[in-house]
Each structure stands twice: as structure tokens, then as C-alpha cells.
Amino acid sequence: MMQIELDLVRTLLLHLEAECYGHVITQIILPEWTDDQITYHIWYLGEAGYISVRIHTLPDCTNPLKQRMVYSIDGLNLIGHEFAEDTRCQLRWANIKSIASDLDVDGLRYIRSIASAYIDAHLSRELHVVPDLYQ
């Protein structure tokens, strides 16, 4: 089984946000990632609800006993747009990953929670808001 690479998740979502408006994407080439890694992460993001994607399996041309996945991406769903927005800034993304590393968590749902809490904390500081602990 392939491991989820959070940097690839972020890269894909930012790429799709920029490139997928108004047309279907059927191939993504990112030099630092393999086709298998990209396809797996596309499947994962679809399963997680971050993107709207159709996945099909076809026989592999080089090995008829194997199957390969092909995809058609219609775009980002709301949660995908929110994740892209929350992690767009490289410095913020580095800080979110650092916090996740300190907490020894790497699941996408934890990263989303950390990103949200990180942004909320910075907004509270900037707006001088003191949380009401008795709500």
C-alpha cells in the first residue's frame, strides 16, 4: 500500500484549483512525483471528498494480469478548496507540518484540524480576541 504524502496532497489541490476551472483534467504530470503516486493520491482525494473525480480501471498494456487506474477530475469540492486556501502560504504550510510532526500525527484529517486551529489562533491574536472559556 502506498503512503499518503501530504506535500503531494497540497500540490495536487493547488494545481487543480488553478487548472481545473471549467474543464475536466485527465492527466497530471508533476516531475517530482511518479504517475502511480499521483493516481493513488487522486483516488484518495476523491474518496476523502476533496475532489470530484471518476476513476476507471483498465487492463495494463504491459501486463494483462494487472490493472491500472485512469481518472477524470471535474474539480475541487468545498473541503478541497478550503484545504488549498488554508495551506496556500508556504510559511503557513511549513508551520502546520512542523506542529503535526511535533504531535506525531500525519493523517489528513489531523492536518486539516491543525491548519484550522493555526489560522484561528493567528486571527485571534491579530484581532485581539480573548476566547470565552465559559460558552
C-alpha positions in Angstrom: 0.0 0.0 0.0 1.2 3.5 -0.8 1.7 6.1 1.9 -0.1 9.4 1.8 2.3 12.2 1.0 0.9 15.4 2.5 3.1 17.6 0.2 1.6 15.8 -2.8 -1.9 16.3 -1.5 -1.3 20.0 -1.1 0.4 20.3 -4.5 -2.4 18.5 -6.2 -5.1 20.6 -4.7 -3.3 23.8 -5.5 -2.7 22.6 -9.1 -6.3 21.6 -9.5 -7.6 24.8 -8.1 -5.5 26.7 -10.7 -6.0 24.4 -13.7 -9.4 22.7 -13.4 -11.8 25.6 -13.7 -14.3 24.8 -16.5 -12.7 21.7 -17.9 -12.0 18.1 -16.9 -8.5 17.0 -16.1 -7.4 13.5 -17.1 -3.7 13.7 -16.6 -1.4 15.5 -14.2 2.4 15.5 -14.6 4.5 16.6 -11.6 8.2 15.9 -12.2 8.9 15.2 -8.5 6.2 12.5 -8.2 5.5 9.2 -10.1 2.4 8.6 -12.1 1.4 5.9 -9.6 1.8 8.3 -6.7 -0.3 10.9 -8.4 -3.0 8.5 -9.4 -3.2 7.0 -5.9 -3.5 10.4 -4.4 -6.1 11.5 -6.9 -8.1 8.4 -5.8 -7.5 9.2 -2.1 -8.6 12.8 -2.5 -11.8 11.6 -4.3 -12.5 9.1 -1.5 -11.9 11.8 1.1 -14.3 14.1 -0.6 -11.8 16.8 -1.5 -12.2 16.5 -5.3 -14.9 15.4 -7.7 -13.3 12.5 -9.7 -14.3 9.5 -11.7 -11.9 6.5 -11.5 -11.9 3.7 -14.0 -9.7 0.6 -14.1 -8.3 -0.7 -17.4 -6.0 -3.6 -18.3 -2.4 -2.6 -18.1 -0.8 -2.6 -21.6 2.4 -4.1 -20.5 0.9 -6.8 -18.2 -2.6 -8.0 -18.9 -2.9 -9.5 -15.4 -2.5 -6.1 -13.9 -5.0 -3.2 -14.0 -4.3 0.5 -14.0 -6.4 3.4 -12.8 -7.4 6.3 -15.0 -9.2 9.4 -13.7 -11.3 12.3 -14.8 -11.3 15.2 -12.4 -14.2 17.7 -12.5 -12.8 19.9 -9.8 -12.4 20.6 -6.1 -15.2 20.2 -3.7 -15.7 22.7 -0.8 -13.4 20.8 1.6 -10.7 20.7 -1.1 -11.0 24.5 -1.7 -10.8 25.1 2.0 -7.7 23.0 2.4 -6.0 24.7 -0.5 -6.8 28.1 0.9 -5.7 27.2 4.4 -2.3 25.8 3.2 -1.6 28.1 0.2 1.1 30.1 2.1 4.3 28.2 2.1 5.3 29.5 5.5 2.0 28.6 7.0 2.2 25.1 5.4 5.7 24.6 6.9 4.4 25.7 10.3 1.4 23.3 10.1 3.7 20.4 9.1 6.0 21.3 12.0 3.2 21.2 14.5 2.0 17.9 13.1 5.5 16.5 13.4 5.8 17.7 17.0 2.4 16.0 17.7 3.5 12.9 15.8 0.3 12.9 13.6 0.2 12.8 9.8 -3.3 11.9 8.8 -5.1 14.4 6.5 -7.9 14.9 9.0 -5.4 15.9 11.7 -3.6 18.2 9.2 -6.9 19.9 8.5 -7.6 20.4 12.2 -4.1 21.8 12.8 -4.5 24.2 9.9 -7.8 25.4 11.1 -6.6 25.8 14.7 -3.4 27.5 13.5 -5.4 30.1 11.4 -7.9 30.6 14.2 -5.1 31.3 16.7 -3.5 33.8 14.4 -6.8 35.5 13.7 -7.5 35.8 17.5 -4.1 37.3 18.1 -4.3 39.7 15.3 -7.9 40.8 16.3 -7.0 40.8 20.0 -9.9 38.4 20.7 -9.8 36.6 24.0 -11.7 33.3 23.8 -14.7 32.9 26.1 -14.0 29.8 28.0 -17.4 29.7 29.6 -19.5 29.3 26.4 
